[in-house]
Amino acid sequence: MKYAARVDANQLATIKEFQRAMPDASVFDASACGEGFPDLVVGWRGRNYLFEVKNPDVRPSDRRLTEPQEAFHGSWQGQVHVVHSAAEMLAVMLRIEAGIPVKQASPAP
């Protein structure tokens, strides 16, 4: 079943804040891809990072991954992270760069 792409209200602000903090990173807004594919693909220092952006200002039940997102996250052989802000995106990237294990954040903290 195809779901309409729904963009969380904080996504554009998150992208802009991230781009201000990391002007040398590439950011691709993939939210229109659908099929559970993550919202953002970031390229930095030869690595790719996939991020699903969730809005921290909505009820936790409204932050849950959709069925297609759950399926994608469960079957993807690479990394994908649920974040609520540009700061969380940066923290994930810096931990990975430093070789520090990254615990997957819950979409509803």
C-alpha positions, 0 to 999 in steps of 0.5 A: 500500500502506498502512503502519501508522503507526510513531512513533519513540521520541524523538517524544513527548520531542521534542514536549514539549521543543519546546513548552517552548522555543517555547510560542507555536508550534502543534504538531500531531502528524500521525504517525497520518495515514500515506501518508508525511505528516510527523510534525509540523506546526508553526505559528509567526509565520504560517508552517507547518513540516513535520517528519519526526522520526527517532530518532538512537539507532537504526541509520542503516538504521532511520532511513531514510525509508519508501517513502511518506515518500520519495514524499511528500518528493519530490512535496511542493512546500513544505518538509519537514525531517527532524529528530532533536531539538527543537533541530534543529526550532528551528534550521530554523525560525530559519534560515527566519525569517532568510532563510538557506537550509536544507540538508535533513538526512539521516534517517541522519546 
